[in-house]
């Protein structure tokens, strides 16, 4: 399946998998974040990004298969989703 030069990734950990809705479609994505330097500090929503995406039942590196524009849109949807979760939990 790597005939086009795209790199597949290992499946993300279950706690790093999210479903993101964008443009009426749902995407199953793996996420990553930049953790705060201080222990016990909650990671700000702006520090999360899409690391991988499941396409055709296979996990792919987001940088390998998505355009910059699409990655930016999915990152933005993810950040809004996480921000909404933080507001609901407060």
N, C-alpha and C positions, 0 to 999 in steps of 0.2 A: 504494500500500500504506500510505500515510500518512493514510488516511481517519479514523482514530480519534485523531489528534493525537499519536501516538507519533513519536519522532524516530529515524531510522535513523542508524547511524554508519558511518564508513569501516571496512573490515575491519582488524582489528589486525595488527600485524607478526607474521610467522610465529613468532618467538621468544617472543611474548607470548600465544600460543594454548595452552590446556591443555584436557584432558578431565578433568572432575571427576565423581566418582561420589557421588550423594547419594540416599538412599532407594531404592536399587536401580536408579536411572536414571542414564544418562550424559549430561552436558551439555558442549557445546563452548563454552568461554568465552574471552574476552580478559581479560588481567589487567594491572594497573598496580601500582606500588609507590611508596612514599616512599623515595627513595634517601638513604643516610647522608650526613652533611655531610663526613665525612673520606674522601678517596680510598683505595681499597684495602680498605675495610671492607665485609664481606658484609651485605647487607640482611637484617634479622631477619624471620622468617616472619610476625610480627604486623603488618608494614608492607606487606603485599600485600592486594589486594582485587580483586573481580570488577568489571571496567569495562564489558564488553559480553557479549552472549550470542547464539548463533546459534539462531534459531528459524525453521523452515520454509525453511532455506537462506539466510536474510537475517540480517545482523548488526544487532542492536538495542542501544541503550544500556541497561545493566542497570537504571539508575534509572527508565527510562521504561516498562519492561515487567514488572519483578518487584516484588512487594510487599517492604516492608522486612524482613519475617520471612524470606522466601525468599532475599533477598540476604544476610542475616546467616548463614543456614544454608550457602549456597554459599561465602561468604567463610571461614567456619569450616572447611569441607571443604578449601578451597584451602590455608589456613594449615597444617592438619594434613599435607596432602600435601607441602608444601614443607619442613616440619619433618622429616618422614620421609626426604626426599631428603638433607637436610643430615646427618642421623644416619648414613645409609648411606654417605655420602661421607667421613665422619670416620674 
